Amino acid sequence: MDATFLGGRAWYVGMVAALGILAWAVSVCGCVAASYVSKLGDRPRAASAFRAGAMLFTLLLLDDLFLFHSGLLPNTLGLPKLIVLGAYAGLGCAWLVSAQAEILRTRWELLLAASAAFAVSLGTEALWVAADTGIKVIVEDGAKFMGVLALASWSVSSAADLIRSVVVSGRKQAKALAEANS
């Protein structure tokens, strides 16, 4: 059952976390759609870049949903929380570098905004050594939430632009073929 219901908490408790999970899912779906259409449009580099993005965002979605970085991995493997978050940041950087050529063909400014917001969240987690005060939570989780919203916007807009490009290219090819056969 829903934790809010079981705990007798107000209906809005956990709403930002739940909306964040939905935004992660939108990011994954946007990348999956872009990868699929890229493959159909014979754009293998774009298909690979978006497929890798979908896998990375799925990992981050699962981490945010099940809190691997703050519960499971530190408790079962003894890995410090910051090591896990650093590994995620490293995977993100590796994806950005490997997919750079394709990313630059997208609305990369949204991805830059997402990266900056995630850096603020991670920096707050790493550098704010005081107890988890309300302000720290707002800065850390607020930045993460803004980052995932920017990421979802990037994924959806990139998928839409790519689909449009493939469709227009396909129409031009079909028109040229029809004219050649007439």
Stockholm file with secondary structure:
# STOCKHOLM 1.0

chainA/1-182         MDATFLGGRAWYVGMVAALGILAWAVSVCGCVAASYVSKLGDRPRAASAFRAGAMLFTLLLLDDLFLFHSGLLPNTLGLPKLIVLGAYAGLGCAWLVSAQAEILRTRWELLLAASAAFAVSLGTEALWVAADTGIKVIVEDGAKFMGVLALASWSVSSAADLIRSVVVSGRKQAKALAEANS
#=GR chainA/1-182 SS CCHHHHHTCCTTTTHHHHHHHHHHHHHHHHHHHHHHHHHHTTCHHHHHHHHHHHHHHHHHHHHHHHTIIIIIHHHHHCCCHHHHHHHHHHHHHHHHHHTHHHHTTSCHHHHHHHHHHHHHHHHHHHHCCSCCCHHHHHHHHHHHHHHHHHHHHHHHHHHHHHHHHHHHHHHHHHHHHHHHHC
#=GC SS_cons         CCHHHHHTCCTTTTHHHHHHHHHHHHHHHHHHHHHHHHHHTTCHHHHHHHHHHHHHHHHHHHHHHHTIIIIIHHHHHCCCHHHHHHHHHHHHHHHHHHTHHHHTTSCHHHHHHHHHHHHHHHHHHHHCCSCCCHHHHHHHHHHHHHHHHHHHHHHHHHHHHHHHHHHHHHHHHHHHHHHHHC
//
